[in-house]
Amino acid sequence: MPRKRVGAKALRHLGLPGAFVVVAVTGGPAIGRVTVEADERNPRPAEISYQFLPSS
């Protein structure tokens, strides 16, 4: 997936509960995203998902 597309996808999650955009430095370009959600199999622990650009 092209870098611009991944960065745009990550920014769409900005402001959603449990969704975080990852940047290398404050004000820098988005290099990935992290989400924290309840695990459907067990409501206590959270499931953490992440996606980073290959070049980061």
Phi and psi restraints in degrees (range 20) as a CNS / XPLOR table:
assign (resid 1 and name C) (resid 2 and name N)
       (resid 2 and name CA) (resid 2 and name C) 1.0 -61.9 20.0 2
assign (resid 2 and name N) (resid 2 and name CA)
       (resid 2 and name C) (resid 3 and name N) 1.0 147.0 20.0 2
assign (resid 2 and name C) (resid 3 and name N)
       (resid 3 and name CA) (resid 3 and name C) 1.0 -52.8 20.0 2
assign (resid 3 and name N) (resid 3 and name CA)
       (resid 3 and name C) (resid 4 and name N) 1.0 -44.1 20.0 2
assign (resid 3 and name C) (resid 4 and name N)
       (resid 4 and name CA) (resid 4 and name C) 1.0 -60.5 20.0 2
assign (resid 4 and name N) (resid 4 and name CA)
       (resid 4 and name C) (resid 5 and name N) 1.0 -39.7 20.0 2
assign (resid 4 and name C) (resid 5 and name N)
       (resid 5 and name CA) (resid 5 and name C) 1.0 -68.7 20.0 2
assign (resid 5 and name N) (resid 5 and name CA)
       (resid 5 and name C) (resid 6 and name N) 1.0 -41.7 20.0 2
assign (resid 5 and name C) (resid 6 and name N)
       (resid 6 and name CA) (resid 6 and name C) 1.0 -65.2 20.0 2
assign (resid 6 and name N) (resid 6 and name CA)
       (resid 6 and name C) (resid 7 and name N) 1.0 -43.2 20.0 2
assign (resid 6 and name C) (resid 7 and name N)
       (resid 7 and name CA) (resid 7 and name C) 1.0 -60.9 20.0 2
assign (resid 7 and name N) (resid 7 and name CA)
       (resid 7 and name C) (resid 8 and name N) 1.0 -42.2 20.0 2
assign (resid 7 and name C) (resid 8 and name N)
       (resid 8 and name CA) (resid 8 and name C) 1.0 -65.8 20.0 2
assign (resid 8 and name N) (resid 8 and name CA)
       (resid 8 and name C) (resid 9 and name N) 1.0 -40.4 20.0 2
assign (resid 8 and name C) (resid 9 and name N)
       (resid 9 and name CA) (resid 9 and name C) 1.0 -63.5 20.0 2
assign (resid 9 and name N) (resid 9 and name CA)
       (resid 9 and name C) (resid 10 and name N) 1.0 -42.3 20.0 2
assign (resid 9 and name C) (resid 10 and name N)
       (resid 10 and name CA) (resid 10 and name C) 1.0 -63.6 20.0 2
assign (resid 10 and name N) (resid 10 and name CA)
       (resid 10 and name C) (resid 11 and name N) 1.0 -41.4 20.0 2
assign (resid 10 and name C) (resid 11 and name N)
       (resid 11 and name CA) (resid 11 and name C) 1.0 -67.1 20.0 2
assign (resid 11 and name N) (resid 11 and name CA)
       (resid 11 and name C) (resid 12 and name N) 1.0 -25.4 20.0 2
assign (resid 11 and name C) (resid 12 and name N)
       (resid 12 and name CA) (resid 12 and name C) 1.0 -64.6 20.0 2
assign (resid 12 and name N) (resid 12 and name CA)
       (resid 12 and name C) (resid 13 and name N) 1.0 -25.2 20.0 2
assign (resid 12 and name C) (resid 13 and name N)
       (resid 13 and name CA) (resid 13 and name C) 1.0 -86.4 20.0 2
assign (resid 13 and name N) (resid 13 and name CA)
       (resid 13 and name C) (resid 14 and name N) 1.0 -6.8 20.0 2
assign (resid 13 and name C) (resid 14 and name N)
       (resid 14 and name CA) (resid 14 and name C) 1.0 -58.8 20.0 2
assign (resid 14 and name N) (resid 14 and name CA)
       (resid 14 and name C) (resid 15 and name N) 1.0 126.5 20.0 2
assign (resid 14 and name C) (resid 15 and name N)
       (resid 15 and name CA) (resid 15 and name C) 1.0 93.9 20.0 2
assign (resid 15 and name N) (resid 15 and name CA)
       (resid 15 and name C) (resid 16 and name N) 1.0 -11.0 20.0 2
assign (resid 15 and name C) (resid 16 and name N)
       (resid 16 and name CA) (resid 16 and name C) 1.0 -78.7 20.0 2
assign (resid 16 and name N) (resid 16 and name CA)
       (resid 16 and name C) (resid 17 and name N) 1.0 140.1 20.0 2
assign (resid 16 and name C) (resid 17 and name N)
       (resid 17 and name CA) (resid 17 and name C) 1.0 -58.3 20.0 2
assign (resid 17 and name N) (resid 17 and name CA)
       (resid 17 and name C) (resid 18 and name N) 1.0 130.4 20.0 2
assign (resid 17 and name C) (resid 18 and name N)
       (resid 18 and name CA) (resid 18 and name C) 1.0 80.2 20.0 2
assign (resid 18 and name N) (resid 18 and name CA)
       (resid 18 and name C) (resid 19 and name N) 1.0 5.0 20.0 2
assign (resid 18 and name C) (resid 19 and name N)
       (resid 19 and name CA) (resid 19 and name C) 1.0 -115.8 20.0 2
assign (resid 19 and name N) (resid 19 and name CA)
       (resid 19 and name C) (resid 20 and name N) 1.0 134.1 20.0 2
assign (resid 19 and name C) (resid 20 and name N)
       (resid 20 and name CA) (resid 20 and name C) 1.0 -132.9 20.0 2
assign (resid 20 and name N) (resid 20 and name CA)
       (resid 20 and name C) (resid 21 and name N) 1.0 136.9 20.0 2
assign (resid 20 and name C) (resid 21 and name N)
       (resid 21 and name CA) (resid 21 and name C) 1.0 -92.1 20.0 2
assign (resid 21 and name N) (resid 21 and name CA)
       (resid 21 and name C) (resid 22 and name N) 1.0 135.6 20.0 2
assign (resid 21 and name C) (resid 22 and name N)
       (resid 22 and name CA) (resid 22 and name C) 1.0 -102.7 20.0 2
assign (resid 22 and name N) (resid 22 and name CA)
       (resid 22 and name C) (resid 23 and name N) 1.0 129.5 20.0 2
assign (resid 22 and name C) (resid 23 and name N)
       (resid 23 and name CA) (resid 23 and name C) 1.0 -127.1 20.0 2
assign (resid 23 and name N) (resid 23 and name CA)
       (resid 23 and name C) (resid 24 and name N) 1.0 151.2 20.0 2
assign (resid 23 and name C) (resid 24 and name N)
       (resid 24 and name CA) (resid 24 and name C) 1.0 -75.0 20.0 2
assign (resid 24 and name N) (resid 24 and name CA)
       (resid 24 and name C) (resid 25 and name N) 1.0 -36.4 20.0 2
assign (resid 24 and name C) (resid 25 and name N)
       (resid 25 and name CA) (resid 25 and name C) 1.0 -139.1 20.0 2
assign (resid 25 and name N) (resid 25 and name CA)
       (resid 25 and name C) (resid 26 and name N) 1.0 151.8 20.0 2
assign (resid 25 and name C) (resid 26 and name N)
       (resid 26 and name CA) (resid 26 and name C) 1.0 -55.0 20.0 2
assign (resid 26 and name N) (resid 26 and name CA)
       (resid 26 and name C) (resid 27 and name N) 1.0 128.7 20.0 2
assign (resid 26 and name C) (resid 27 and name N)
       (resid 27 and name CA) (resid 27 and name C) 1.0 83.7 20.0 2
assign (resid 27 and name N) (resid 27 and name CA)
       (resid 27 and name C) (resid 28 and name N) 1.0 -2.9 20.0 2
assign (resid 27 and name C) (resid 28 and name N)
       (resid 28 and name CA) (resid 28 and name C) 1.0 -79.8 20.0 2
assign (resid 28 and name N) (resid 28 and name CA)
       (resid 28 and name C) (resid 29 and name N) 1.0 177.1 20.0 2
assign (resid 28 and name C) (resid 29 and name N)
       (resid 29 and name CA) (resid 29 and name C) 1.0 -71.8 20.0 2
assign (resid 29 and name N) (resid 29 and name CA)
       (resid 29 and name C) (resid 30 and name N) 1.0 153.4 20.0 2
assign (resid 29 and name C) (resid 30 and name N)
       (resid 30 and name CA) (resid 30 and name C) 1.0 -65.9 20.0 2
assign (resid 30 and name N) (resid 30 and name CA)
       (resid 30 and name C) (resid 31 and name N) 1.0 132.2 20.0 2
assign (resid 30 and name C) (resid 31 and name N)
       (resid 31 and name CA) (resid 31 and name C) 1.0 -114.5 20.0 2
assign (resid 31 and name N) (resid 31 and name CA)
       (resid 31 and name C) (resid 32 and name N) 1.0 -1.6 20.0 2
assign (resid 31 and name C) (resid 32 and name N)
       (resid 32 and name CA) (resid 32 and name C) 1.0 170.2 20.0 2
assign (resid 32 and name N) (resid 32 and name CA)
       (resid 32 and name C) (resid 33 and name N) 1.0 -169.8 20.0 2
assign (resid 32 and name C) (resid 33 and name N)
       (resid 33 and name CA) (resid 33 and name C) 1.0 -147.4 20.0 2
assign (resid 33 and name N) (resid 33 and name CA)
       (resid 33 and name C) (resid 34 and name N) 1.0 154.6 20.0 2
assign (resid 33 and name C) (resid 34 and name N)
       (resid 34 and name CA) (resid 34 and name C) 1.0 -133.0 20.0 2
assign (resid 34 and name N) (resid 34 and name CA)
       (resid 34 and name C) (resid 35 and name N) 1.0 135.1 20.0 2
assign (resid 34 and name C) (resid 35 and name N)
       (resid 35 and name CA) (resid 35 and name C) 1.0 -124.5 20.0 2
assign (resid 35 and name N) (resid 35 and name CA)
       (resid 35 and name C) (resid 36 and name N) 1.0 144.5 20.0 2
assign (resid 35 and name C) (resid 36 and name N)
       (resid 36 and name CA) (resid 36 and name C) 1.0 -124.2 20.0 2
assign (resid 36 and name N) (resid 36 and name CA)
       (resid 36 and name C) (resid 37 and name N) 1.0 117.8 20.0 2
assign (resid 36 and name C) (resid 37 and name N)
       (resid 37 and name CA) (resid 37 and name C) 1.0 -134.9 20.0 2
assign (resid 37 and name N) (resid 37 and name CA)
       (resid 37 and name C) (resid 38 and name N) 1.0 157.9 20.0 2
assign (resid 37 and name C) (resid 38 and name N)
       (resid 38 and name CA) (resid 38 and name C) 1.0 -65.6 20.0 2
assign (resid 38 and name N) (resid 38 and name CA)
       (resid 38 and name C) (resid 39 and name N) 1.0 140.8 20.0 2
assign (resid 38 and name C) (resid 39 and name N)
       (resid 39 and name CA) (resid 39 and name C) 1.0 -81.1 20.0 2
assign (resid 39 and name N) (resid 39 and name CA)
       (resid 39 and name C) (resid 40 and name N) 1.0 124.7 20.0 2
assign (resid 39 and name C) (resid 40 and name N)
       (resid 40 and name CA) (resid 40 and name C) 1.0 -60.1 20.0 2
assign (resid 40 and name N) (resid 40 and name CA)
       (resid 40 and name C) (resid 41 and name N) 1.0 -30.7 20.0 2
assign (resid 40 and name C) (resid 41 and name N)
       (resid 41 and name CA) (resid 41 and name C) 1.0 -77.8 20.0 2
assign (resid 41 and name N) (resid 41 and name CA)
       (resid 41 and name C) (resid 42 and name N) 1.0 -26.8 20.0 2
assign (resid 41 and name C) (resid 42 and name N)
       (resid 42 and name CA) (resid 42 and name C) 1.0 -150.5 20.0 2
assign (resid 42 and name N) (resid 42 and name CA)
       (resid 42 and name C) (resid 43 and name N) 1.0 111.3 20.0 2
assign (resid 42 and name C) (resid 43 and name N)
       (resid 43 and name CA) (resid 43 and name C) 1.0 -67.5 20.0 2
assign (resid 43 and name N) (resid 43 and name CA)
       (resid 43 and name C) (resid 44 and name N) 1.0 -15.0 20.0 2
assign (resid 43 and name C) (resid 44 and name N)
       (resid 44 and name CA) (resid 44 and name C) 1.0 -76.3 20.0 2
assign (resid 44 and name N) (resid 44 and name CA)
       (resid 44 and name C) (resid 45 and name N) 1.0 -60.8 20.0 2
assign (resid 44 and name C) (resid 45 and name N)
       (resid 45 and name CA) (resid 45 and name C) 1.0 -74.7 20.0 2
assign (resid 45 and name N) (resid 45 and name CA)
       (resid 45 and name C) (resid 46 and name N) 1.0 151.2 20.0 2
assign (resid 45 and name C) (resid 46 and name N)
       (resid 46 and name CA) (resid 46 and name C) 1.0 -94.2 20.0 2
assign (resid 46 and name N) (resid 46 and name CA)
       (resid 46 and name C) (resid 47 and name N) 1.0 153.3 20.0 2
assign (resid 46 and name C) (resid 47 and name N)
       (resid 47 and name CA) (resid 47 and name C) 1.0 -101.9 20.0 2
assign (resid 47 and name N) (resid 47 and name CA)
       (resid 47 and name C) (resid 48 and name N) 1.0 128.3 20.0 2
assign (resid 47 and name C) (resid 48 and name N)
       (resid 48 and name CA) (resid 48 and name C) 1.0 -109.6 20.0 2
assign (resid 48 and name N) (resid 48 and name CA)
       (resid 48 and name C) (resid 49 and name N) 1.0 125.0 20.0 2
assign (resid 48 and name C) (resid 49 and name N)
       (resid 49 and name CA) (resid 49 and name C) 1.0 -118.1 20.0 2
assign (resid 49 and name N) (resid 49 and name CA)
       (resid 49 and name C) (resid 50 and name N) 1.0 146.4 20.0 2
assign (resid 49 and name C) (resid 50 and name N)
       (resid 50 and name CA) (resid 50 and name C) 1.0 -143.2 20.0 2
assign (resid 50 and name N) (resid 50 and name CA)
       (resid 50 and name C) (resid 51 and name N) 1.0 155.0 20.0 2
assign (resid 50 and name C) (resid 51 and name N)
       (resid 51 and name CA) (resid 51 and name C) 1.0 -148.9 20.0 2
assign (resid 51 and name N) (resid 51 and name CA)
       (resid 51 and name C) (resid 52 and name N) 1.0 123.4 20.0 2
assign (resid 51 and name C) (resid 52 and name N)
       (resid 52 and name CA) (resid 52 and name C) 1.0 -125.5 20.0 2
assign (resid 52 and name N) (resid 52 and name CA)
       (resid 52 and name C) (resid 53 and name N) 1.0 151.7 20.0 2
assign (resid 52 and name C) (resid 53 and name N)
       (resid 53 and name CA) (resid 53 and name C) 1.0 -66.9 20.0 2
assign (resid 53 and name N) (resid 53 and name CA)
       (resid 53 and name C) (resid 54 and name N) 1.0 142.8 20.0 2
assign (resid 53 and name C) (resid 54 and name N)
       (resid 54 and name CA) (resid 54 and name C) 1.0 -59.2 20.0 2
assign (resid 54 and name N) (resid 54 and name CA)
       (resid 54 and name C) (resid 55 and name N) 1.0 -29.4 20.0 2
assign (resid 54 and name C) (resid 55 and name N)
       (resid 55 and name CA) (resid 55 and name C) 1.0 -83.5 20.0 2
assign (resid 55 and name N) (resid 55 and name CA)
       (resid 55 and name C) (resid 56 and name N) 1.0 -2.4 20.0 2
